[in-house]
Amino acid sequence: MKEARIAEGGMRYAEISAEGFVMAHIPNSESRDPNVEHPPVLLREAVGFLAPRAGGVYVDGTVGGGGHAEEILKHSSPDGVLIGLDQDGDAVRRCQERLAAYGKRVVVRQKNFRDIDAVLSELGYAAVDGVLLDLGVSWFHLKMPERGFSFALDGPLDMRMNTGVPHTAADLVNTLPRRELARILRDYGEERKAGAIARAIEKARARGPITSTAQLAGIVSSVSPPFPARRIHPATLTFQALRIAVNDEMEALREGLNKIVHILRPGGRVAVISFHSLEDRIVKQFYAASAKGCTCPPKMPVCVCGKKSSLTILTRRPVLPGVEEVERNPAARSAKLRVAEKKNDDPSCA
């Protein structure tokens, strides 16, 4: 999450997340406006690569506000099916309301996309024609202070995308050993001051529990000198790292990608929109490994690993948003889209 100072009748703080959302320090009543939505990122490009068709079955694994899902339904008319997954119960309810007009063509479940195989089995689908993942935190998460994702709006230190899971960000910062905290900040936030921040957290919690987003942001800021205008807030990478750890985001992505490649029909496509280097690196490396197949040393006369190439990469370079989209929708500024197609000769989904 990035926080910069912007001039607007004087200095005013605005949080700009890693996903590009701008959250000014506005009254909570305004921040909660349910009618305020951000347009789906790389909508035309993502749906274009998925190429939905009539009769097809598609999964939006991060259905969120339903923008990408609705476009897939429009392009797969009159009988294409959309299965929407989201671990956030509020997102599921919003999407069900938005897509109610599509009737039985839509099924929405409160599930993490890492459980895609179990959901499809429950619904009676052996394979699908396309899967879309739009990763990261949403505008809805940032604008609700009680969810604890944003330090622009003070709230409880939660950060759970699924409020049914037991551990919050507060649990991590108040109970984890200092070295484990430092590892999380270093691995998931690429925070260069991970050790110093972990020590500051350990010192602060000895005086009493750390329970709010503002409290944590203040502790992290104490480790760094005041940040200049237009630079990111010192707590940016700490908040990102804790959110990833709380929601097990990197492991969920790896697990989900492995399952997706097996449930795609030959010719089916997987499209992933990521917003920071950690996510993008996982997607890029997974596509490359799945396209390569055999991992035997070059000097081996015959393949003994048994791995076969299962994907064809359709985007050798990530698809980026154009200037016009970024101007219209700042959330798109750091987005990267990568797409791959299931090979016809892969026996895992024959």
CORURQUI-V715042 format. One record per residue. N is the residue number from 0. RES is the residue in three letters. PHI is phi in whole degrees, -180 to 180 (* if undefined). PSI is psi as a letter, one per 40 degrees, with the letter a starting at -180 (NA if undefined). D_CENTER is the distance of its C-alpha to the mean C-alpha in Angstrom with 2 decimals. Layout:
N/RES/PHI/PSI/D_CENTER + N/RES/PHI/PSI/D_CENTER
This chain:
0/MET/*/h/13.10 + 1/LYS/-113/h/16.20 + 2/GLU/-125/h/19.36 + 3/ALA/-129/i/22.27 + 4/ARG/-92/h/25.67 + 5/ILE/-126/i/26.62 + 6/ALA/-85/h/30.17 + 7/GLU/-157/g/30.81 + 8/GLY/70/f/34.26 + 9/GLY/112/i/33.86 + 10/MET/-73/h/31.06 + 11/ARG/-142/h/28.04 + 12/TYR/-90/i/24.76 + 13/ALA/-138/h/21.44 + 14/GLU/-89/h/18.03 + 15/ILE/-117/h/15.80 + 16/SER/-72/i/12.24 + 17/ALA/-60/d/10.47 + 18/GLU/-86/e/8.84 + 19/GLY/98/e/12.54 + 20/PHE/-76/h/13.40 + 21/VAL/-104/h/16.96 + 22/MET/-125/g/18.14 + 23/ALA/-74/i/21.88 + 24/HIS/-78/g/23.81 + 25/ILE/-110/i/25.04 + 26/PRO/-57/i/26.62 + 27/ASN/-57/d/24.52 + 28/SER/-62/d/26.10 + 29/GLU/-73/d/24.70 + 30/SER/-64/d/21.20 + 31/ARG/-90/e/21.23 + 32/ASP/-55/h/22.35 + 33/PRO/-72/e/20.70 + 34/ASN/-86/e/21.85 + 35/VAL/-86/h/19.79 + 36/GLU/-131/i/16.77 + 37/HIS/-97/i/14.97 + 38/PRO/-66/i/15.58 + 39/PRO/-61/h/13.00 + 40/VAL/-80/i/12.13 + 41/LEU/49/f/14.20 + 42/LEU/-61/d/15.52 + 43/ARG/-62/d/18.83 + 44/GLU/-68/d/17.72 + 45/ALA/-65/d/15.08 + 46/VAL/-69/d/17.53 + 47/GLY/-61/d/20.38 + 48/PHE/-70/d/19.24 + 49/LEU/-66/d/18.61 + 50/ALA/50/f/22.14 + 51/PRO/-61/i/22.31 + 52/ARG/-139/i/25.91 + 53/ALA/-58/h/28.14 + 54/GLY/85/e/28.19 + 55/GLY/-79/i/24.86 + 56/VAL/-121/h/22.25 + 57/TYR/-131/i/18.56 + 58/VAL/-122/h/15.36 + 59/ASP/-100/h/12.36 + 60/GLY/-78/e/10.07 + 61/THR/-138/g/7.70 + 62/VAL/-65/d/10.84 + 63/GLY/50/b/10.30 + 64/GLY/-80/e/13.39 + 65/GLY/89/e/14.62 + 66/GLY/-65/d/15.16 + 67/HIS/-65/d/14.15 + 68/ALA/-60/d/15.72 + 69/GLU/-65/d/18.90 + 70/GLU/-67/d/19.33 + 71/ILE/-64/d/19.15 + 72/LEU/-63/d/21.74 + 73/LYS/-62/d/23.93 + 74/HIS/-79/e/24.06 + 75/SER/-107/e/24.80 + 76/SER/-62/i/27.59 + 77/PRO/-98/e/29.85 + 78/ASP/-133/e/28.71 + 79/GLY/-67/i/25.28 + 80/VAL/-113/h/23.07 + 81/LEU/-120/h/19.44 + 82/ILE/-107/h/17.76 + 83/GLY/-104/h/14.79 + 84/LEU/-121/i/12.67 + 85/ASP/-159/h/10.69 + 86/GLN/-80/e/11.21 + 87/ASP/-92/h/12.09 + 88/GLY/-62/d/15.76 + 89/ASP/-64/d/16.07 + 90/ALA/-63/d/13.57 + 91/VAL/-61/d/15.60 + 92/ARG/-64/d/18.79 + 93/ARG/-62/d/17.94 + 94/CYS/-68/d/17.02 + 95/GLN/-60/d/20.15 + 96/GLU/-67/d/22.24 + 97/ARG/-64/d/20.99 + 98/LEU/-101/e/21.51 + 99/ALA/-58/d/24.65 + 100/ALA/-66/e/26.91 + 101/TYR/-87/e/25.71 + 102/GLY/56/b/27.25 + 103/LYS/-73/e/27.14 + 104/ARG/-75/e/25.01 + 105/VAL/-123/h/21.91 + 106/VAL/-130/h/20.77 + 107/VAL/-120/h/17.92 + 108/ARG/-128/i/17.17 + 109/GLN/-85/g/15.44 + 110/LYS/-146/i/13.95 + 111/ASN/-77/i/11.02 + 112/PHE/-64/e/10.70 + 113/ARG/-67/e/12.34 + 114/ASP/-101/f/15.33 + 115/ILE/-58/d/15.58 + 116/ASP/-67/d/19.04 + 117/ALA/-67/d/20.45 + 118/VAL/-65/d/19.44 + 119/LEU/-64/d/21.01 + 120/SER/-63/d/24.01 + 121/GLU/-62/d/24.52 + 122/LEU/-86/e/24.51 + 123/GLY/87/f/26.84 + 124/TYR/-106/h/24.87 + 125/ALA/-84/d/25.54 + 126/ALA/-158/i/23.41 + 127/VAL/-132/i/21.37 + 128/ASP/-97/e/21.55 + 129/GLY/-173/i/17.97 + 130/VAL/-136/h/14.32 + 131/LEU/-120/h/11.41 + 132/LEU/-125/h/7.67 + 133/ASP/-119/g/5.75 + 134/LEU/-81/i/2.13 + 135/GLY/100/a/2.40 + 136/VAL/-82/i/5.72 + 137/SER/-104/i/8.14 + 138/TRP/-57/d/11.79 + 139/PHE/-61/d/13.02 + 140/HIS/-66/d/11.66 + 141/LEU/-67/d/13.21 + 142/LYS/-87/e/16.41 + 143/MET/-106/h/17.33 + 144/PRO/-59/d/19.04 + 145/GLU/-70/e/19.58 + 146/ARG/-83/e/15.92 + 147/GLY/76/f/16.31 + 148/PHE/-89/d/13.20 + 149/SER/-117/h/15.48 + 150/PHE/-93/e/18.70 + 151/ALA/-77/d/19.91 + 152/LEU/-125/h/20.73 + 153/ASP/-63/h/22.31 + 154/GLY/-164/a/21.45 + 155/PRO/-63/i/21.31 + 156/LEU/-81/g/19.20 + 157/ASP/-105/c/16.90 + 158/MET/73/e/13.07 + 159/ARG/-85/h/12.73 + 160/MET/-74/d/10.28 + 161/ASN/-110/h/13.14 + 162/THR/-69/e/16.30 + 163/GLY/-85/e/18.32 + 164/VAL/-77/i/17.36 + 165/PRO/-77/d/20.09 + 166/HIS/-102/h/18.84 + 167/THR/-105/i/17.66 + 168/ALA/-63/d/17.15 + 169/ALA/-62/d/20.85 + 170/ASP/-61/d/21.78 + 171/LEU/-67/d/20.34 + 172/VAL/-70/d/22.02 + 173/ASN/-95/e/25.22 + 174/THR/-124/d/25.77 + 175/LEU/-71/i/24.33 + 176/PRO/-60/i/26.92 + 177/ARG/-56/d/26.79 + 178/ARG/-67/d/26.22 + 179/GLU/-70/d/23.22 + 180/LEU/-60/d/21.70 + 181/ALA/-62/d/22.51 + 182/ARG/-62/d/20.93 + 183/ILE/-61/d/17.54 + 184/LEU/-65/d/17.80 + 185/ARG/-74/d/19.01 + 186/ASP/-76/d/16.71 + 187/TYR/-101/e/13.29 + 188/GLY/-114/e/14.40 + 189/GLU/51/f/17.04 + 190/GLU/-86/h/19.28 + 191/ARG/-71/d/22.88 + 192/LYS/-101/f/24.43 + 193/ALA/-56/d/22.73 + 194/GLY/-63/d/26.18 + 195/ALA/-67/d/27.64 + 196/ILE/-67/d/24.81 + 197/ALA/-62/d/25.02 + 198/ARG/-66/d/28.78 + 199/ALA/-66/d/28.51 + 200/ILE/-66/d/26.35 + 201/GLU/-61/d/28.89 + 202/LYS/-67/d/31.73 + 203/ALA/-68/d/30.33 + 204/ARG/-73/e/29.61 + 205/ALA/-68/d/33.15 + 206/ARG/-87/e/34.37 + 207/GLY/161/i/32.25 + 208/PRO/-60/i/28.81 + 209/ILE/-96/h/25.85 + 210/THR/-123/e/24.50 + 211/SER/-125/i/23.00 + 212/THR/-65/d/20.38 + 213/ALA/-66/d/23.33 + 214/GLN/-62/d/25.22 + 215/LEU/-66/d/22.62 + 216/ALA/-59/d/22.07 + 217/GLY/-66/d/25.86 + 218/ILE/-64/d/26.25 + 219/VAL/-65/d/23.87 + 220/SER/-64/d/25.58 + 221/SER/-66/e/28.92 + 222/VAL/-81/d/28.23 + 223/SER/-114/i/27.89 + 224/PRO/-68/i/30.36 + 225/PRO/-53/h/29.68 + 226/PHE/-84/h/27.08 + 227/PRO/-75/i/28.60 + 228/ALA/-57/i/27.70 + 229/ARG/73/e/24.76 + 230/ARG/-105/i/23.35 + 231/ILE/-72/i/20.25 + 232/HIS/-66/i/20.92 + 233/PRO/-58/d/21.75 + 234/ALA/-86/e/19.27 + 235/THR/-50/d/16.22 + 236/LEU/-74/d/15.36 + 237/THR/-65/d/16.59 + 238/PHE/-64/d/14.28 + 239/GLN/-61/d/11.20 + 240/ALA/-63/d/12.85 + 241/LEU/-66/d/13.82 + 242/ARG/-61/d/10.53 + 243/ILE/-63/d/9.24 + 244/ALA/-68/d/12.69 + 245/VAL/-58/d/13.03 + 246/ASN/-98/e/10.18 + 247/ASP/51/f/11.01 + 248/GLU/-66/d/7.52 + 249/MET/-70/d/9.41 + 250/GLU/-68/d/12.03 + 251/ALA/-61/d/10.10 + 252/LEU/-66/d/8.73 + 253/ARG/-62/d/12.40 + 254/GLU/-64/d/13.92 + 255/GLY/-63/d/12.13 + 256/LEU/-62/d/13.12 + 257/ASN/-62/d/16.57 + 258/LYS/-75/d/17.06 + 259/ILE/-61/d/15.95 + 260/VAL/-64/d/18.56 + 261/HIS/-87/d/21.17 + 262/ILE/-97/e/20.68 + 263/LEU/-78/h/20.76 + 264/ARG/-71/i/24.25 + 265/PRO/-53/h/26.01 + 266/GLY/90/e/25.00 + 267/GLY/-72/i/21.68 + 268/ARG/-125/i/18.62 + 269/VAL/-120/h/14.98 + 270/ALA/-122/h/12.84 + 271/VAL/-125/h/9.43 + 272/ILE/-104/h/8.04 + 273/SER/-118/i/6.58 + 274/PHE/-129/e/7.45 + 275/HIS/-148/i/9.25 + 276/SER/-62/d/11.86 + 277/LEU/-63/d/10.84 + 278/GLU/-64/d/8.02 + 279/ASP/-61/d/10.48 + 280/ARG/-64/d/13.34 + 281/ILE/-62/d/12.35 + 282/VAL/-63/d/11.94 + 283/LYS/-60/d/15.12 + 284/GLN/-69/d/17.06 + 285/PHE/-65/d/16.36 + 286/TYR/-58/d/17.54 + 287/ALA/-63/d/20.47 + 288/ALA/-66/d/21.55 + 289/SER/-70/d/21.41 + 290/ALA/-76/d/23.39 + 291/LYS/-74/d/25.88 + 292/GLY/81/b/26.78 + 293/CYS/-55/h/29.77 + 294/THR/-114/e/29.28 + 295/CYS/-67/i/33.03 + 296/PRO/-58/i/34.74 + 297/PRO/-56/d/36.29 + 298/LYS/-81/e/39.78 + 299/MET/-67/h/39.42 + 300/PRO/-68/d/41.82 + 301/VAL/-137/i/39.86 + 302/CYS/-73/h/36.36 + 303/VAL/-118/e/36.30 + 304/CYS/-80/d/32.57 + 305/GLY/78/e/32.36 + 306/LYS/-81/h/28.87 + 307/LYS/-117/i/28.70 + 308/SER/-64/h/26.58 + 309/SER/-116/e/24.26 + 310/LEU/-129/i/22.18 + 311/THR/-112/h/23.23 + 312/ILE/-79/h/20.90 + 313/LEU/-95/e/21.15 + 314/THR/-124/g/19.48 + 315/ARG/-62/d/21.30 + 316/ARG/-116/i/19.74 + 317/PRO/-64/i/16.30 + 318/VAL/-82/h/16.76 + 319/LEU/-111/i/16.39 + 320/PRO/-70/i/16.92 + 321/GLY/-78/i/20.56 + 322/VAL/-59/d/22.34 + 323/GLU/-63/d/23.01 + 324/GLU/-66/d/19.44 + 325/VAL/-65/d/18.51 + 326/GLU/-66/d/21.66 + 327/ARG/-78/d/20.97 + 328/ASN/-143/g/17.30 + 329/PRO/-56/d/16.35 + 330/ALA/-62/e/12.62 + 331/ALA/-86/e/13.10 + 332/ARG/-61/d/14.78 + 333/SER/-108/e/12.42 + 334/ALA/-75/i/10.69 + 335/LYS/-135/h/11.72 + 336/LEU/-111/h/12.31 + 337/ARG/-126/h/13.82 + 338/VAL/-133/i/15.83 + 339/ALA/-138/i/18.22 + 340/GLU/-122/h/20.96 + 341/LYS/-69/h/22.54 + 342/LYS/-76/i/26.05 + 343/ASN/-72/d/29.02 + 344/ASP/-97/e/30.85 + 345/ASP/-85/h/28.30 + 346/PRO/-70/e/30.18 + 347/SER/-67/e/27.21 + 348/CYS/-134/f/26.66 + 349/ALA/-73/NA/30.14
